[in-house]
Amino acid sequence: MARKKKKSTSPGNVAAQNRKARRNYSIEERFEAGIVLAGSEVKSLRAGHAAITESYAGEKDGELYLFNAHIPEYLSAGHFGHESRRPRKLLLRRREISRLMAAVNRQGMTLVPLSIYFNERGLAKVELALAKGRQKADQRAALKERDWKRQQSRLMRDRG
């Protein structure tokens, strides 16, 4: 009997990660979106050369785009290169786009990319998060809470 393959983003196929997002934002919901890329961008992502720490997703002409994501030029591409910080179109269903834009406009939330990875079919995907920004005090409180939970689990493990 064949086993079903577990769907996960393993470190082997993650092209770029935004680690600061989990600290600077409280994440409410996560989404997976496709991304429209040029050939040289895919090659650069597969090589692991990308930075999404300062990037965000937003609306432009009724579509959802990823802004300020830095994917450097692939050197072997020759004159078929690409612009490194161009807006990249995200592929989501129309209903999801309208729901996300309503949340961003009404509730003051932000669309933050958490990671860019390749799925098991080899397609580039972006993990987006609908998030609220944290202040410094909120960040400290979240850090204290995380440390306390870690300490609790250690105590429970040691006691039996």
Residue, then its C-alpha position, 0 to 999 in steps of 0.5 A: m500500500a502506497r503512502k501519501k506524501k506529507k505536504s510540507t515546505s522542507p528546508g531543501n526547497v525553500a528559496a527565501q525566508n522572511r524570519k523577521a516577519r514572525r517577530n514584527y507581526s502577529i500572524e492571523e492567517r496564512f495563504e499559498a499563492g503562485i508567482v509569475l516569474a521570468g526564467s532567469e528569476v527561477k534560476s536565481l531562486r533555485a540557486g538560493h539568491a533572494a531576499i524578501t525581508e523588506s517585501y510586502a504584497g499589495e493591490k495594483d490594477g485589481e491584481l495582487y503583486l509582490f513588491n520590493a522582493h529582491i531576486p538578483e540577476y542570474l549571471s549566466a542568463g546573458h542579455f535575457g536578464h530581469e529587473s531585480r526589484r520589479p513587482r511580481k504578480l501573485l496568483l490567487r483566486r478572485r474571491e481570495i484577492s477581494r477578501l484579503m484586500a477587504a481585510v487590509n483596507r478595513q482592519g489595517m492589516t498587512l500582507v507579508p510574505l513568509s517564504i518563497y519555495f518550490n512545491e513538489r511539482g517544482l512550481a514557485k510558491v509564496e507563503l503569504a500571511l495576513a498579519k497585524g504589526r506589533q509594537k516594541a512592547d508587544q514584541r517583548a511580551a511575545l518573547k517572554e511568553r515564548d520563553w515561559k512556554r519553553q521553560q514550562s515544557r522543560l519542567m514538565r519533561d523533567r518531572g515526568 
